[in-house]
Amino acid sequence: MTDFVLVPGAWHGAWCWNRVLPALWQAGHRAFAVCLSGVGERAHLRSPAITLDTHVQDVVALLDAEELSGCVLVGHSYAGMVITGAAERRPERIGRLVYLDAVVPRSGDAWSTGHTEAIRAERRDRISELGWLPPPDPAVFGLAGADRDWVARRLTPQPGGVYDAPLAFDEARWRGLPRTFIDCHAPALASMAVMRDRVRCQGDWTVVEIATGHDAMISAPEPLVAALLAGV
């Protein structure tokens, strides 16, 4: 039996793993979906005080509360930042990191670091105006029809304080953990291009390709579960 901890990306809540959790349970594993502060099921807690550190603490709190050891920690999109921070604080609780079409930071990076200057300027303007980032149309994640509508009803604004918050971590220790990158490339989300290139250049990753869009847990749960189980 393996423990899985699933962390949603920006604008998503724990609900986004609803098509993945039952399959992991049925395979005989334990699996937990984290809802990060100020978003999803915890959107009522949205506050300017929420930063990346808050979200890292959300994950660390679950790791500690469940007394996990050797778990598979999965981060989608923005949550690549979050699981990297959690690995820095609790490396002894983690057996593998899985970056699901996710940000793969270097020490000192923020979520914004990998974006183009045009994207950074646009998002900073929205944060300055609103205090948060409004959710995009889920079509940008490769979703259509009922899946797009299902996700659109559930996305919530992302707390603005996480966008430019830097993450410092011990890169050598992090590289000592087994790491998998799941590349969702059909259609590919353009903002993940830097990360796709980075993991292939680093050369010490397991890279899995799934022919689906960015929200694989919605659009391709079966291949995603197969990829997660292949590493245990």
Order of alpha helices (4+ residues) and beta strands (2+ residues): beta-alpha-beta-alpha-beta-alpha-beta-alpha-beta-alpha-beta-alpha-beta-alpha-beta-alpha-alpha
